[in-house]
Amino acid sequence: MSAPRISVAGVHLAFRRREVLRGFDLAVEPGACVGLLGVSGSGKTTALRILAGLERPQRGEVRIGDEIVTGDGVFVSPHRRGVGLVFQDLALWPHLTARGHLDLVARALGLSRAERRARVGEWLERCRLTSVARQRPDQLSGGEQQRLALARTLLPEPHVLLLDEPFAACDRPLVEDLKALVAEIHRGQHLTTLMVSHDWRDMEGLVDSVAVLEAGHVAVHGTAAQAMAHLADSPLGRFFRC
């Protein structure tokens, strides 16, 4: 399957009467990498969880490719969406080695022993983890933990990659290294990618376009220059690192 288009229309979600998303619309073209920029609490993570099938909105529709995965009377389970989500806290399993993380996912896919060995070895190598394959998360550096979370997400070969504040805990030199890896994988795997952040620097040079999330909806979606111009005139602009 080639990289699919993502289309979100009229999504509304509230928790205990607090509106998180309201009239949320977003389109990500096939093979594009789009940044969703918003302040803390603006609903960025909720938007990713809806796309991944981890939250169900009260209203609205989500399409991945030609398939409605969330809509009126329709809800496709997460494992059938072809979507991979890297969580902000990484959600690594503390008792498993790096290789163990990937092997567990490969087993869940029902791969044969030979297929598991090949797939696990491939992603250890691609994410530069071969030398630390026997180490647990608490023995890995911050960058290695980030790369392990990415490898675990990509091993099932999703068609859509979602990244939740992927570089929030990293210093700037490490961010640039991780951005290069994400860009390489995005192109090589022909993925449609959506990443969220509160920091424009995390997206710079990586995304094709930027959507600014304000008050539960996309206020502008366009080039980086268009997004920055909007923020310059917005009362929220002072909260962003641009």
Secondary structure, DSSP 8 states (H G I E B T S, - for coil): -----EEEEEEEEEETTEEEEEEEEEEE-TT-EEEEE--TTSSHHHHHHHHHTSS--SEEEEEETTEEEEETTEE--GGGTTEEEE-TT----TTS-HHHHHHHHHHHTT--HHHHHHHHHHHHHHTT-GGGTT--GGGS-HHHHHHHHHHHHHTT--SEEEEESTTTTS-HHHHHHHHHHHHHHHHHTT-EEEEEESBHHHHTTT-SEEEEEETTEEEEEE-HHHHHHHHHTSGGGGGSB-
